[in-house]
Amino acid sequence: MRDRTDEVYENGFTDHVLVCTNARDSEYAACADAHGDAVLEAARSWLKKRGVFWSRVHVAETSCLGLCSADGTAVAVHPRGRWFSDVVPEDVPDLLATVFGPDASDLGRSPEDMEVPPR
């Protein structure tokens, strides 16, 4: 095992957007059937347009995040500890602008620097 934390931060990485694209053969909802791939592409596109995709913000396609819904996809943003469900592609610009700022300049905030989201 190699701890590469310092290397990642030295390279400028600050945030991680996780988008569920989980599919399952079941009677229960799964993000693959609720626009998962389109939400993933919308997140990548929004970040690319702001010049921070893979330089400061990494986007990862994930399996189940535990927020399943037939109405949209689950998205988590870390290290901010923000969790979203029912996300459709049209929601992505507002969601990411809220989290990172409209020009994606609000990056690299540690959980200690942020307000806890209302519950």
Stockholm file with secondary structure:
# STOCKHOLM 1.0

chainA/1-119         MRDRTDEVYENGFTDHVLVCTNARDSEYAACADAHGDAVLEAARSWLKKRGVFWSRVHVAETSCLGLCSADGTAVAVHPRGRWFSDVVPEDVPDLLATVFGPDASDLGRSPEDMEVPPR
#=GR chainA/1-119 SS CCCCHHHHHHTTCCEEEEEECCCCSSSSCCGGGTTHHHHHHHHHHHHHHTTCBTTTEEEEEESCCSCCCTTCEEEEEETTTEEEEEECGGGHHHHHHHHHCTTSCCCCCCGGGSCCCCC
#=GC SS_cons         CCCCHHHHHHTTCCEEEEEECCCCSSSSCCGGGTTHHHHHHHHHHHHHHTTCBTTTEEEEEESCCSCCCTTCEEEEEETTTEEEEEECGGGHHHHHHHHHCTTSCCCCCCGGGSCCCCC
//
